[in-house]
């Protein structure tokens, strides 16, 4: 039986060696006329002015890659996934060429709704901030160039792409498409772990066998999501570990979190003076300029100038608390509303200022704590063909059992107290600082 999916132009060109665009690390991405038409729209080009890791570049200088580059990498992964899955008769019965092409467009456009510093802002859990996936609808509205290109060049309605990016309905075929884009072994995670690791100059996110994992892809028992055959078990374990270490050493590195806390605190104070709907459609450089201008002469100026100004001045870590060390402080602050953390920081500045015998500004002390939403658990089934049986990966892997559940957040994401460099050394030397922090938090 002919495999019609392989006639999709981009899949047919996957190994052609021509008509492509090259991105790190030595990836050849098929670049047909209709892909170029999407990429050249104003809505997509803006991603070239939004960095993938935002404030991480203040600590890892090489992390200057953009969401534009990442989107091309995810699109490339989508092609590799489709080529592998097209060998599965069950997949071919469920997914026709049109559905596969909708997935390709969704892969290319999956970060369309991201605004500059999107994740730090979303993690604050503030009211009236739409999730970035829903914000994508703004760029796919009928009058936009992107929507017109989807219809004229791909024969795809913008609503079909939005059903994958921001689901409103549900059926097995849509669940399958969404699991490819956003699931335990999705094309997004597959790209960002490797790409972020590459640009940060660390090996952690590349220490798993990407090709082996893709070659092991199969459908789950219900046919509405991905699974892995038993030959991919080790590659899946290594991917779980890669994700754990990237969070530990990059995304939640203490200095990265310090810069993130500085930005978040400034945004919290300035947000009511910003036109967020307009701001979120601007470039990263424009957002930085607007926020620095608003902060000039106020309490937030040291925060933003310390990150974006001519002389970097990142706040210093003066205390760190986990479930296992200073657990009382951790429980008082972890997963609390951001406004509460701001109040706690201001109270702590007042109390510690008295201990030091000199006043501290409310913005001299910042509290960083795990946000309310936990990372998605790594739940995927392993297929054992000789037994004809699917078993959850965590049942057959002690590595996954140890690293992938709710404890992932509990071990990696810590409560940290940061202070302005001019007072950080004195604060860090206070005897029984954690006890002082706990007493101040209880008083809020």
C-alpha positions in Angstrom: 0.0 0.0 0.0 1.4 3.4 -1.0 2.5 5.7 1.8 0.7 8.9 0.7 2.3 10.9 3.6 5.7 10.7 1.9 4.3 12.7 -1.0 4.1 15.8 1.2 6.6 18.1 -0.4 8.6 18.9 2.7 8.8 15.2 3.7 9.9 14.3 0.2 12.7 16.8 0.5 13.9 15.7 3.9 16.9 14.0 2.5 17.2 15.8 -0.8 20.1 18.0 0.1 18.7 21.0 -1.8 16.0 23.6 -1.2 16.8 23.9 2.5 17.9 26.3 5.2 20.6 25.4 7.7 20.5 26.0 11.4 22.7 24.8 14.3 23.8 22.1 14.8 24.1 21.1 11.2 20.4 20.7 10.7 19.1 20.9 7.1 15.5 22.1 7.2 13.5 21.7 4.0 12.5 25.1 2.7 9.8 24.9 0.1 8.1 27.9 -1.4 5.1 27.5 0.9 7.3 27.2 4.0 9.2 30.3 2.9 5.8 32.1 2.5 5.0 31.4 6.1 8.4 32.3 7.4 8.5 35.6 5.5 5.2 36.9 7.1 5.5 39.8 9.5 3.9 37.7 12.2 6.5 35.0 12.0 9.5 37.3 11.4 9.0 38.9 14.8 10.2 35.7 16.4 13.7 36.6 15.1 13.6 39.5 17.6 12.6 37.4 20.6 15.4 35.3 22.3 14.6 31.8 23.2 16.0 32.0 26.7 15.6 35.7 27.5 17.5 36.5 30.7 19.6 33.3 30.6 22.0 35.1 28.2 22.9 37.4 31.1 24.6 34.4 32.7 25.4 32.2 29.6 26.6 34.7 27.0 26.1 32.3 24.1 22.4 31.9 24.7 21.4 34.5 22.1 19.4 32.1 19.9 15.9 33.1 18.9 12.5 31.6 18.8 12.8 31.9 15.0 15.6 29.4 15.0 13.9 27.2 17.5 10.7 27.2 15.5 12.6 25.9 12.4 14.1 23.2 14.6 10.7 22.1 15.9 9.4 22.0 12.3 12.4 19.8 11.3 11.6 17.5 14.2 7.9 17.3 13.0 9.1 16.1 9.6 11.3 13.4 11.2 8.5 12.3 13.5 6.0 12.1 10.6 8.5 10.1 8.5 8.9 7.6 11.3 5.2 7.4 12.2 4.2 7.0 8.6 5.6 3.5 8.7 2.9 2.6 11.2 -0.3 1.4 9.5 -2.4 2.5 12.4 -1.0 6.1 12.2 -1.7 6.2 8.4 -5.3 5.2 9.0 -5.8 8.0 11.5 -3.7 10.8 9.9 -4.2 11.9 6.3 -2.0 14.2 4.4 -4.1 17.3 5.2 -3.9 16.6 9.0 -0.1 16.0 8.7 0.3 19.4 7.0 -1.8 21.1 9.7 0.7 19.5 12.2 3.7 20.9 10.2 2.2 24.4 10.2 1.4 24.1 14.0 5.0 23.0 14.6 6.4 26.0 12.7 4.0 28.4 14.4 3.9 26.9 17.9 5.7 29.8 19.5 3.7 32.4 17.5 2.0 33.9 20.5 5.2 34.3 22.6 6.0 37.8 23.6 9.4 38.9 24.9 10.2 37.4 28.4 7.0 35.5 28.1 7.7 32.6 30.5 9.0 34.8 33.4 5.8 37.0 33.1 3.5 34.0 32.8 5.1 32.3 35.8 4.0 35.3 37.9 0.4 34.1 37.6 -1.0 37.6 37.3 -4.7 38.2 36.3 -5.6 39.2 32.8 -2.6 37.8 31.1 -3.6 35.4 28.3 -1.5 32.2 27.9 0.8 32.7 25.0 -0.9 29.9 23.0 -4.2 31.8 23.1 -2.4 35.1 22.2 -1.4 33.3 18.9 -5.1 33.8 17.8 -4.3 37.5 17.4 -1.7 36.8 14.8 -3.9 34.2 13.0 -7.0 36.5 12.7 -8.4 36.7 9.1 -7.1 40.1 8.3 -3.5 39.1 9.1 -1.0 38.1 6.4 -0.2 34.9 8.1 -3.8 33.7 7.9 -4.0 34.5 4.3 -0.8 32.6 3.5 -2.1 29.5 5.4 -5.2 29.5 3.2 -3.7 30.4 -0.1 -0.4 28.4 0.0 -1.4 25.4 2.3 -5.2 25.2 1.9 -5.4 25.3 5.7 -7.8 27.3 7.8 -6.2 29.2 10.7 -8.7 27.6 13.1 -7.2 24.2 12.3 -3.8 25.3 13.5 -5.3 27.0 16.6 -7.1 23.7 17.5 -3.6 22.2 18.1 -2.0 25.3 19.7 -5.0 26.3 22.0 -7.5 23.4 22.0 -11.2 24.1 22.1 -12.5 20.7 21.0 -11.3 17.1 21.5 -11.1 13.9 19.6 -8.5 11.1 19.3 -6.9 12.5 16.1 -6.4 15.9 17.7 -5.1 14.4 20.9 -2.5 12.5 18.8 -1.4 15.7 17.0 -1.1 17.6 20.3 0.9 14.8 21.9 3.4 15.2 19.1 3.7 18.9 19.7 3.3 19.0 23.4 3.8 15.8 25.4 6.4 13.7 27.2 8.5 13.1 24.1 7.3 16.0 21.9 9.1 17.8 19.0 9.3 21.0 21.1 11.2 19.5 24.0 13.3 17.4 21.6 14.5 20.7 20.1 14.9 23.1 23.0 16.9 20.7 25.2 19.5 20.2 22.5 19.5 23.8 21.2 19.6 25.5 24.6 22.4 23.2 25.6 24.3 24.0 22.5 24.1 27.7 22.8 24.7 27.8 26.5 27.9 25.9 25.9 27.0 23.0 28.2 26.6 19.3 27.3 23.7 18.4 29.5 20.8 18.7 27.0 22.5 16.8 24.3 23.4 13.7 26.2 20.5 11.6 24.9 20.2 9.6 21.6 17.7 11.7 19.6 17.8 9.6 16.5 17.2 6.4 18.5 14.3 7.9 20.3 12.7 9.1 17.0 13.2 5.6 15.5 11.4 4.0 18.4 8.2 6.1 18.1 4.9 4.2 17.9 1.3 4.9 18.7 0.0 4.2 22.2 -2.6 1.5 22.8 -5.5 3.9 22.4 -4.1 5.4 19.2 -4.5 9.0 20.6 -0.8 9.6 21.7 2.8 8.6 21.3 4.5 5.7 22.8 8.0 4.2 22.4 9.0 0.7 21.6 11.3 -1.1 24.0 14.4 -0.3 22.0 14.0 3.4 22.8 13.8 2.9 26.6 17.4 3.9 27.3 17.1 7.0 25.0 13.9 8.0 26.8 15.7 7.6 30.2 18.5 9.8 29.1 16.1 12.5 27.8 14.4 12.6 31.2 17.8 13.0 32.9 18.8 15.7 30.3 15.7 17.7 31.2 16.4 17.4 34.9 20.0 18.6 34.6 19.1 21.4 32.2 16.6 22.7 34.8 19.1 22.3 37.6 22.1 23.8 35.8 20.6 26.3 33.3 16.9 27.2 33.7 17.0 27.3 37.5 20.7 28.3 37.9 20.8 30.7 40.9 22.1 33.6 38.9 19.6 33.1 36.1 16.9 33.1 38.7 18.3 36.3 40.3 18.0 38.1 36.9 14.6 36.6 36.4 13.5 37.8 39.9 14.8 41.3 39.2 12.9 41.5 35.9 9.7 40.1 37.4 9.7 42.5 40.3 10.1 45.5 38.0 7.4 44.2 35.7 5.1 43.7 38.7 5.4 47.4 39.7 5.3 48.8 36.1 2.6 46.7 34.6 -0.3 49.0 35.2 1.6 51.8 33.3 2.2 49.5 30.3 -0.2 48.8 27.4 0.3 45.1 27.6 -1.6 44.2 24.5 0.6 46.6 22.5 3.8 45.7 24.4 3.4 42.0 23.8 3.6 42.6 20.0 6.9 44.4 20.2 10.4 43.2 19.8 12.6 42.4 22.8 14.6 45.5 22.4 11.5 47.7 22.3 10.2 46.1 25.5 13.5 46.7 27.3 13.6 50.3 26.2 10.0 51.0 27.3 10.5 49.4 30.7 13.8 51.1 31.4 12.3 54.5 30.4 9.3 54.0 32.7 11.6 52.9 35.6 13.9 55.8 35.4 14.2 57.7 38.7 12.0 55.1 40.6 12.5 52.1 42.8 12.7 49.8 39.8 15.5 51.6 38.1 18.3 49.6 39.9 16.5 46.3 39.0 16.3 46.9 35.2 19.6 48.8 35.0 21.3 45.9 36.8 20.1 43.5 34.1 20.1 45.7 30.9 22.3 48.7 31.8 25.9 49.3 30.7 27.2 47.8 33.9 25.7 44.4 34.9 24.8 44.3 38.6 22.9 41.0 39.3 21.5 40.6 42.8 23.4 38.1 45.0 22.0 35.0 46.6 22.0 35.3 50.4 19.8 32.3 51.4 18.5 29.2 49.8 15.8 26.8 51.0 14.5 23.4 49.9 12.1 20.8 51.2 15.1 19.3 53.0 17.0 22.3 54.1 15.2 25.1 55.9 11.9 23.4 55.0 9.8 25.8 57.1 10.8 28.7 54.9 10.3 26.7 51.8 6.7 25.7 52.8 5.9 29.3 53.7 7.0 30.6 50.2 6.8 27.9 47.6 3.9 28.2 45.1 2.5 31.3 46.7 1.1 34.2 44.6 3.6 36.6 43.3 2.0 39.6 45.1 2.5 37.7 48.4 6.2 37.3 47.6 6.5 41.0 46.9 4.9 41.8 50.3 7.2 39.2 52.0 10.2 40.8 50.3 9.3 44.3 51.5 8.7 43.0 55.0 12.0 41.2 55.0 13.8 44.3 53.8 12.3 46.3 56.8 13.2 43.6 59.3 16.7 42.9 58.1 17.4 46.6 57.8 16.8 46.8 61.5 19.2 44.0 62.1 21.9 45.8 60.1 21.1 49.1 61.6 20.4 50.9 58.3 17.3 51.1 56.1 16.9 48.9 53.1 14.6 49.7 50.2 11.7 47.4 49.5 13.3 46.4 46.2 16.7 45.6 47.9 15.4 42.1 48.8 13.8 39.8 46.3 12.2 36.4 46.9 12.2 33.8 44.2 10.0 30.7 44.7 8.7 27.9 42.6 5.5 29.0 40.7 2.1 27.3 41.2 2.2 25.2 38.0 4.5 22.2 38.2 6.4 20.8 35.3 4.6 18.1 33.3 5.3 14.6 34.5 7.1 12.3 32.1 4.3 9.8 31.4 4.8 7.7 28.3 4.3 4.0 27.6 6.8 1.5 26.4 5.6 -1.1 23.9 7.0 -4.7 24.2 6.1 -6.4 20.9 6.8 -10.0 22.1 4.4 -9.5 24.9 2.0 -7.4 22.8 1.9 -5.2 25.9 2.3 -1.5 26.8 3.8 -0.6 30.2 4.4 2.9 31.7 8.0 3.9 31.5 8.2 4.7 35.2 7.3 1.0 35.9 10.3 -0.3 34.0 12.8 2.5 34.8 14.1 3.3 38.2 15.8 6.4 36.6 12.4 7.8 35.5 10.8 6.8 38.8 13.4 8.9 40.6 13.5 11.9 38.3 10.1 12.4 36.6 7.2 13.0 39.0 6.3 15.8 41.3 9.6 15.6 43.0 11.2 17.0 39.9 10.1 20.4 40.9 10.7 19.8 44.6 14.4 19.1 44.0 15.2 21.5 41.2 13.1 24.6 42.0 14.3 26.2 45.2 13.3 29.2 47.3 16.0 31.8 47.2 16.5 35.2 48.8 18.4 37.7 46.6 19.8 41.0 47.7 21.3 44.1 46.1 25.1 43.7 45.9 25.7 46.7 48.2 24.1 44.9 51.1 24.3 41.2 50.2 27.5 40.4 52.0 26.3 41.8 55.3 23.0 40.0 55.0 24.6 36.7 54.2 26.7 37.0 57.4 23.7 37.4 59.7 23.5 34.5 62.2 20.5 32.2 61.8 19.3 34.2 58.7 16.8 31.4 57.8 15.1 31.8 61.2 14.9 35.6 60.7 13.3 35.0 57.3 10.8 32.5 58.7 9.8 35.0 61.5 9.3 37.8 59.0 7.2 35.6 56.6 4.9 34.5 59.4 4.2 38.2 60.2 3.0 39.0 56.6 
